[in-house]
Amino acid sequence: MKSSPTDETKKGLPVSPAGIVFYDGVCGLCDRTVQFLLKRDTAQSFKFAALQGETAKQRNDLPNDLTSVAFVAKSGTAQEQIYFRSDAVLQMLDQIGGFWSIVSWLRIIPRPVRDAIYDMIAKRRYQWFGKFDACRIPSPELHARFLP
């Protein structure tokens, strides 16, 4: 049985079959992570949205604080899945493919251990990697990959 478009998408949310990376738009580490993903996402399938932006505000399933990256795989579809903290990072690496799929096997480490390390870094990220005064504006070539 063929499904209708309304069965396939969630109303009002951006559709990105690969996924949307939600990140702290003023965090230096998050910015470096976005740049890392942009460089390695050769299929140009990821979309990016700052947690401070309008796209994040439309969702009620994202954290209210800025301490966790979120990755929404198959965003806007019926198969949508959302990942937080270390799960989000490992899922993004897996989707990039190649060598990074191998790194994603760090999932074998129990989540509480991975998330404890993630939280330690998140707590000190501004101190270690800096903080911007405002979200960085993407270059014209990359503008279409960023959501408001």
BANU-301625 format. One record per residue: x, y, z of N, C-alpha, C, O in turn; residue in one letter. Coordinates in steps of 0.2 Angstrom, whole numbers, padded with zeros to 4 digits. Example, Ala and Ser with C-alpha at 12.3 -4.5 7.8 and 13.67 -1.06 7.14 Angstrom:
// BANU-301625
0066,-0028,0039,0062,-0022,0039,0066,-0016,0039,0071,-0017,0042,a
0064,-0011,0035,0068,-0005,0036,0064,0000,0039,0067,0006,0040,s
// end
This chain:
// BANU-301625
0004,-0006,0000,0000,0000,0000,0004,0006,0000,0009,0007,0004,m
0003,0011,-0004,0007,0017,-0005,0005,0022,0000,-0001,0023,0001,k
0009,0025,0003,0007,0030,0008,0007,0037,0005,0010,0039,0000,s
0003,0041,0008,0002,0048,0006,0007,0052,0008,0010,0051,0013,s
0008,0058,0005,0013,0063,0008,0012,0065,0015,0017,0066,0019,p
0006,0065,0017,0005,0067,0024,0007,0062,0029,0008,0063,0035,t
0007,0055,0027,0009,0050,0031,0017,0050,0032,0019,0048,0037,d
0020,0053,0027,0027,0053,0026,0031,0058,0030,0036,0058,0032,e
0027,0064,0031,0030,0070,0034,0027,0072,0040,0021,0071,0041,t
0030,0075,0044,0027,0079,0050,0026,0086,0048,0030,0089,0046,k
0020,0088,0049,0018,0095,0047,0021,0100,0051,0022,0100,0057,k
0024,0105,0047,0027,0111,0050,0034,0110,0051,0037,0115,0053,g
0037,0104,0051,0044,0104,0053,0048,0103,0046,0046,0100,0041,l
0054,0106,0046,0058,0105,0040,0060,0098,0039,0061,0094,0043,p
0060,0096,0032,0061,0089,0030,0069,0089,0028,0071,0093,0024,v
0072,0084,0031,0079,0083,0029,0081,0076,0030,0082,0073,0035,s
0080,0072,0024,0081,0065,0025,0087,0062,0029,0087,0057,0032,p
0093,0066,0028,0099,0064,0031,0098,0066,0038,0100,0062,0043,a
0096,0072,0040,0095,0074,0046,0097,0082,0047,0100,0085,0043,g
0096,0084,0053,0097,0091,0055,0101,0091,0061,0100,0087,0066,i
0107,0094,0061,0111,0095,0067,0109,0101,0071,0110,0107,0068,v
0107,0101,0077,0105,0107,0081,0111,0108,0086,0113,0103,0089,f
0114,0114,0086,0120,0115,0089,0120,0122,0093,0115,0126,0091,y
0124,0123,0098,0124,0130,0101,0128,0135,0096,0134,0134,0095,d
0124,0139,0094,0127,0144,0088,0132,0148,0091,0136,0151,0086,g
0133,0149,0097,0139,0154,0099,0145,0150,0102,0150,0153,0104,v
0145,0143,0102,0150,0139,0105,0155,0138,0100,0154,0136,0094,c
0162,0139,0102,0167,0138,0098,0168,0131,0096,0170,0129,0090,g
0167,0126,0101,0168,0119,0099,0162,0117,0094,0163,0113,0090,l
0156,0119,0095,0151,0118,0091,0152,0120,0084,0150,0117,0079,c
0154,0126,0083,0156,0129,0077,0161,0124,0073,0161,0123,0067,d
0166,0122,0077,0171,0118,0074,0168,0111,0072,0170,0108,0067,r
0164,0109,0076,0160,0103,0074,0156,0103,0068,0156,0099,0063,t
0153,0109,0067,0149,0110,0061,0154,0111,0055,0152,0108,0050,v
0159,0114,0056,0164,0115,0050,0167,0108,0048,0168,0106,0043,q
0168,0104,0053,0171,0097,0052,0166,0093,0048,0167,0090,0043,f
0159,0093,0050,0154,0090,0047,0153,0092,0040,0152,0088,0035,l
0153,0099,0039,0152,0102,0032,0158,0099,0027,0156,0098,0021,l
0164,0099,0030,0170,0097,0026,0169,0089,0024,0171,0087,0018,k
0166,0085,0028,0166,0078,0027,0159,0075,0024,0159,0070,0022,r
0154,0079,0024,0148,0078,0022,0148,0079,0014,0145,0084,0012,d
0151,0075,0011,0152,0076,0003,0146,0076,0000,0145,0079,-0006,t
0141,0072,0002,0134,0072,-0001,0130,0078,0000,0125,0079,-0003,a
0133,0082,0005,0129,0088,0007,0122,0087,0009,0117,0090,0007,q
0121,0082,0013,0115,0080,0015,0112,0082,0022,0106,0083,0023,s
0117,0084,0026,0115,0087,0033,0113,0094,0032,0115,0098,0028,f
0108,0096,0036,0106,0103,0037,0108,0105,0044,0109,0100,0048,k
0109,0111,0045,0111,0114,0052,0107,0119,0054,0104,0123,0051,f
0106,0119,0061,0102,0124,0064,0104,0126,0071,0105,0121,0075,a
0105,0132,0073,0107,0134,0079,0101,0133,0084,0095,0134,0083,a
0103,0130,0090,0098,0129,0095,0094,0136,0097,0089,0136,0100,l
0098,0142,0096,0095,0148,0097,0090,0151,0092,0087,0156,0093,q
0090,0147,0086,0086,0149,0080,0079,0147,0080,0076,0144,0085,g
0075,0150,0075,0068,0149,0074,0066,0141,0073,0061,0139,0075,e
0071,0138,0069,0069,0131,0068,0069,0127,0074,0065,0122,0075,t
0074,0128,0079,0074,0124,0085,0068,0126,0090,0065,0122,0093,a
0066,0133,0089,0060,0135,0093,0054,0132,0091,0049,0131,0095,k
0053,0129,0085,0047,0126,0082,0046,0119,0085,0041,0116,0085,q
0052,0116,0088,0052,0109,0090,0051,0110,0098,0053,0114,0101,r
0047,0105,0100,0046,0104,0107,0050,0098,0110,0049,0097,0116,n
0054,0095,0106,0057,0089,0108,0065,0090,0109,0069,0086,0110,d
0067,0097,0109,0074,0099,0110,0075,0101,0117,0070,0104,0120,l
0081,0100,0119,0082,0103,0126,0082,0111,0126,0083,0114,0122,p
0080,0113,0132,0079,0120,0133,0086,0124,0134,0087,0130,0133,n
0091,0120,0137,0098,0122,0138,0102,0121,0132,0100,0118,0127,d
0108,0124,0132,0112,0123,0126,0118,0118,0128,0123,0119,0124,l
0117,0114,0132,0123,0109,0134,0123,0103,0130,0128,0099,0130,t
0118,0102,0125,0118,0096,0121,0117,0097,0114,0112,0101,0112,s
0121,0094,0110,0120,0094,0103,0114,0089,0102,0113,0084,0105,v
0110,0090,0097,0105,0086,0095,0105,0084,0088,0106,0089,0084,a
0104,0078,0086,0104,0076,0079,0097,0073,0077,0095,0068,0080,f
0093,0076,0073,0087,0073,0071,0088,0070,0064,0088,0073,0059,v
0088,0063,0064,0089,0059,0058,0082,0059,0055,0077,0058,0058,a
0082,0059,0048,0076,0058,0044,0071,0063,0046,0065,0062,0047,k
0073,0070,0048,0069,0075,0050,0063,0076,0046,0063,0076,0040,s
0057,0077,0049,0051,0078,0046,0048,0073,0043,0042,0073,0040,g
0050,0067,0043,0047,0061,0041,0044,0056,0046,0046,0057,0052,t
0040,0051,0044,0038,0047,0049,0043,0043,0053,0042,0040,0058,a
0049,0042,0050,0054,0038,0052,0059,0042,0057,0065,0040,0058,q
0057,0048,0058,0062,0053,0062,0064,0050,0068,0060,0047,0072,e
0070,0051,0070,0073,0049,0076,0077,0055,0079,0081,0058,0075,q
0077,0056,0085,0081,0061,0088,0086,0058,0093,0085,0054,0097,i
0093,0061,0093,0098,0059,0097,0101,0065,0100,0101,0070,0098,y
0103,0063,0107,0106,0069,0111,0113,0067,0113,0115,0061,0113,f
0117,0072,0114,0124,0071,0118,0128,0066,0114,0129,0067,0108,r
0131,0061,0117,0136,0057,0114,0132,0052,0108,0136,0051,0103,s
0126,0051,0109,0123,0047,0104,0122,0051,0098,0123,0048,0092,d
0121,0058,0098,0120,0062,0092,0127,0062,0089,0127,0062,0083,a
0132,0063,0092,0139,0063,0089,0140,0057,0085,0143,0057,0080,v
0139,0051,0089,0141,0045,0085,0136,0044,0079,0139,0041,0075,l
0130,0046,0080,0126,0045,0074,0128,0049,0068,0127,0047,0062,q
0130,0055,0070,0132,0059,0064,0138,0056,0061,0139,0056,0055,m
0143,0054,0065,0149,0051,0062,0147,0045,0058,0150,0044,0053,l
0143,0041,0060,0141,0035,0056,0138,0037,0050,0139,0034,0045,d
0134,0042,0050,0131,0044,0043,0136,0047,0038,0135,0047,0032,q
0141,0050,0041,0146,0053,0036,0149,0047,0032,0151,0048,0027,i
0150,0042,0036,0153,0036,0032,0160,0035,0033,0164,0039,0036,g
0163,0030,0029,0170,0029,0028,0173,0028,0035,0170,0024,0039,g
0179,0031,0036,0183,0030,0043,0178,0032,0049,0179,0028,0054,f
0174,0037,0048,0170,0039,0053,0165,0034,0056,0163,0034,0061,w
0163,0030,0051,0158,0024,0053,0162,0020,0058,0158,0017,0063,s
0168,0019,0057,0172,0015,0062,0172,0018,0069,0171,0015,0074,i
0173,0024,0069,0173,0028,0075,0167,0028,0079,0166,0028,0085,v
0161,0027,0075,0155,0027,0078,0154,0021,0082,0149,0020,0086,s
0158,0016,0081,0158,0010,0085,0159,0011,0093,0159,0006,0097,w
0161,0017,0094,0162,0019,0101,0155,0018,0105,0155,0019,0111,l
0150,0016,0102,0144,0015,0105,0144,0009,0110,0140,0008,0114,r
0149,0005,0109,0150,-0001,0113,0151,0001,0120,0150,-0002,0125,i
0154,0007,0121,0155,0010,0128,0148,0012,0131,0144,0015,0127,i
0147,0010,0137,0140,0012,0139,0139,0019,0139,0143,0023,0141,p
0132,0021,0137,0130,0027,0137,0132,0032,0143,0134,0037,0142,r
0131,0029,0149,0132,0034,0155,0140,0036,0155,0141,0041,0157,p
0144,0032,0153,0151,0033,0153,0152,0038,0147,0156,0043,0148,v
0150,0037,0141,0151,0042,0136,0148,0049,0137,0151,0054,0136,r
0142,0049,0140,0138,0055,0142,0142,0059,0147,0142,0065,0148,d
0145,0055,0152,0149,0058,0157,0155,0062,0154,0156,0068,0156,a
0158,0059,0150,0164,0062,0146,0161,0068,0142,0164,0074,0142,i
0155,0067,0138,0152,0073,0135,0150,0078,0139,0152,0084,0138,y
0147,0077,0145,0145,0082,0150,0151,0086,0152,0151,0092,0153,d
0157,0083,0154,0163,0086,0156,0165,0091,0151,0167,0097,0153,m
0165,0089,0145,0168,0093,0139,0163,0099,0138,0165,0105,0138,i
0156,0098,0138,0151,0103,0137,0151,0108,0143,0150,0114,0141,a
0153,0106,0149,0153,0111,0154,0159,0116,0153,0158,0121,0156,k
0164,0114,0150,0170,0118,0149,0171,0121,0142,0176,0124,0141,r
0167,0119,0138,0168,0121,0131,0169,0128,0129,0173,0130,0125,r
0166,0133,0133,0167,0140,0132,0174,0142,0134,0177,0146,0131,y
0176,0139,0140,0182,0140,0142,0188,0138,0138,0193,0141,0137,q
0187,0132,0135,0192,0129,0131,0192,0131,0124,0197,0131,0121,w
0186,0132,0121,0186,0133,0114,0183,0140,0112,0183,0142,0106,f
0181,0144,0117,0179,0151,0116,0171,0151,0115,0168,0146,0114,g
0169,0157,0114,0162,0159,0113,0161,0165,0109,0165,0170,0110,k
0157,0165,0104,0155,0170,0099,0150,0175,0103,0146,0173,0107,f
0150,0181,0100,0145,0186,0103,0138,0184,0100,0133,0186,0103,d
0138,0181,0094,0132,0180,0090,0133,0173,0086,0139,0172,0085,a
0128,0170,0084,0129,0165,0079,0132,0167,0073,0131,0172,0070,c
0137,0163,0070,0141,0164,0064,0136,0164,0058,0132,0159,0058,r
0137,0168,0054,0133,0168,0047,0137,0164,0042,0143,0165,0041,i
0133,0159,0039,0137,0155,0034,0138,0159,0028,0135,0164,0026,p
0143,0156,0024,0145,0159,0018,0140,0158,0013,0135,0154,0014,s
0139,0162,0008,0134,0162,0003,0134,0154,0000,0128,0152,-0002,p
0139,0151,-0001,0140,0144,-0004,0136,0139,0001,0133,0134,-0001,e
0137,0141,0007,0134,0136,0012,0127,0138,0015,0124,0134,0019,l
0125,0144,0013,0118,0146,0016,0113,0142,0016,0109,0141,0020,h
0112,0138,0010,0106,0134,0009,0106,0128,0014,0101,0124,0015,a
0112,0126,0017,0113,0121,0022,0111,0122,0029,0110,0118,0033,r
0110,0129,0030,0108,0131,0037,0101,0134,0037,0098,0137,0033,f
0097,0131,0042,0090,0133,0043,0090,0139,0048,0094,0140,0052,l
0085,0143,0048,0084,0149,0052,0084,0147,0060,0083,0151,0064,p
// end
